[in-house]
Amino acid sequence: MSTFQLSQKDMKQAENAATKAADIARGHGSSVPLGAVGAAIPGAKSVGFLSELGTSWDEEIKAWADSTEAFGNDIAATSADTQTTDGAAGGLFDDLFGLIGGN
């Protein structure tokens, strides 16, 4: 028989770390700074690519932040599920011990 143990404190810390990382990443794209750089280099043929690069970077940052936030939400859901299951199992054992005269 194997044992599965879960630390609610550790799960909450992991959830908070994932959510915080997602929040920090949001709004830190590069389309605005790269657009400003492009405007400072008039006539260069590659300038248009700077805006495309910035937009692509913004989209990747958003996708990463969304995925990381979803991971934090999954951790929270798993933690809640284990607490519910643990509570239900504990209640069953209480009932069982009550039937057999144990405390």
Number of C-alpha atoms within 10 A of each C-alpha: 3 4 5 5 7 11 9 14 10 11 17 15 14 16 22 17 15 20 19 15 15 23 15 10 16 15 12 13 18 19 19 15 13 20 19 13 14 19 15 11 11 9 9 10 9 10 17 13 13 20 21 14 15 18 18 15 16 20 15 13 19 18 14 16 22 17 14 21 21 16 17 24 16 13 19 17 13 13 20 14 12 14 14 12 12 12 12 12 12 12 12 12 13 13 14 13 12 11 10 8 8 9 10
